[in-house]
Amino acid sequence: MKNILLICGSGASSGFMAAAIRKAAKKRGEKVTVKAASESQIDERINEIDYLLIGPHLAYMLDDLKEKVADKDVLVSVIPQATYGTLNGEKALDLILNMEG
């Protein structure tokens, strides 16, 4: 099971993105939990996640967020604007699966 947290400024747009990723994962048979939150909620959720995806408008926070999860087993990535803007759950799921190395 992959536990994924998406963050954006308010948590609203990431909610739609999370739903699109869940739909794509269900279609492919991938076992994931995808939650959306505002960036202010990271601290309370950091111990429950394996992946942290950041909305493109928060890309400036990438280094700080990587530092925040440095001692945890959490992979961090920014969702490309083209994927986020079109709520493309398939491409976002590909991003997650490719983060595994």
N, C-alpha and C positions, 0 to 999 in steps of 0.2 A: 504494500500500500504506500503510495506516494502522498504525503501531506503537503499541500501547496498553499501558500498565502500570497494573495495579490494585494498590493497596496497602491492607492492613488491618494489624491489630496483629501477627498471627503469620504471615499469608500463607495460612492454611487456608481461611477463608470466602471470601476473594477468589479462591481457586482454583476454587471451585464457580461463582462469578459469572463468572469468565473463560471457563469451559467453556460457560456459558449464552450468553454474548455470541458466542463462536465459532460455536455452533450457529445462532444467529439470523443471523449474518453469512453463513454458508454458504448458508442458505435463501434469503437475498436476493441472493446473488451479490456481496456486498461483500468486498473484499480487505483483510483485517486480520490482524495478529498480536496476540494478547492474552496477556500474561504476568501472573502474579500474584506478589507479593512482600510481604515485611514492610516496614514503613516504614524499617527500618534498612538496607535494601538499595538505597534510592533513588540514593545517590551513585554506585554502581557501574553503574547502568543508565540514568542520566539522559541520556547521549549517544546512546542507541539508540531513544529514544521520541519520538512526536509528541503523544501524549495521556497525561495522568496523571489517573487516576480514583482518588478517595479514598473509602474506606468511610465510611459516615455517622458511625460512632463516632469517627472521626479528624477530623471537620469542624473541630475547634478548631485543627488544624494548617494549615488552608487558606492563611492569610496567609504563614506561614513557607515553605510549599512553593511558593507563587507567587513569593516572593522568590528562592528557590533556583533556579528555572527562568527568572528574569527575562531573562537574557542568552541564552536558548535559544529555539528556536521550538517551544515546548511549551504546549499548552492544558491547563488544570487545572480540574477540577470535582469536586464531592462528589456521589456517587451518593445519590439520595433514599432514605430508610429504607424506604419502601414498595416500591421497586424492588429494593433490596439484600436486604431481609428475605424476599422471595418469589423471589429469584434470577431475576428477570424479565429475561432476556437481550434480548428485543425492546425493552423500554423503555430499557434501558441502551444499546443500540445507537442508538436514537433520540436519546438524550442526546448521544452521541458525534457523530453526524451533524449535530446541531443546533449543536454547539460551533463548527463551521466558519464560522458566520456566514452 
